[in-house]
Amino acid sequence: MILLKGGLSIGMLSAFLGAFVGAVAVFIWSHIYATKTPFYYMSYTSYSVIQKVLVYLFFLLFALISAIVAFYILLFSIAAIFASFDNI
């Protein structure tokens, strides 16, 4: 998809932008989903500060990994859609 002259194509830039927006949406959704679980209301709020930090760091690691995976899945799927438009 990279042109020999002129840099990135519009399809590639759109794929990067769409994948980035989708990854940010997955990251935000995971935070919203986590705060609505019974674990958050029953256990997490009664933890000490150190325990909360450790639990949140593990959750943040999981959320970042899932956002990165979502970025690559969306990047390739959006790029495949734009590549199929080139054949028409």
Buried (B, 14 or more C-beta within 10 A) or exposed (E): EEEEEEEEBEBBEBBBEBBBEBBEEBBEBBEEEBEEEEEEEEEBEEEEEEEEEEBBEEBEEEBEEBBEEBBEBBBEEBBEEBEEEEEE
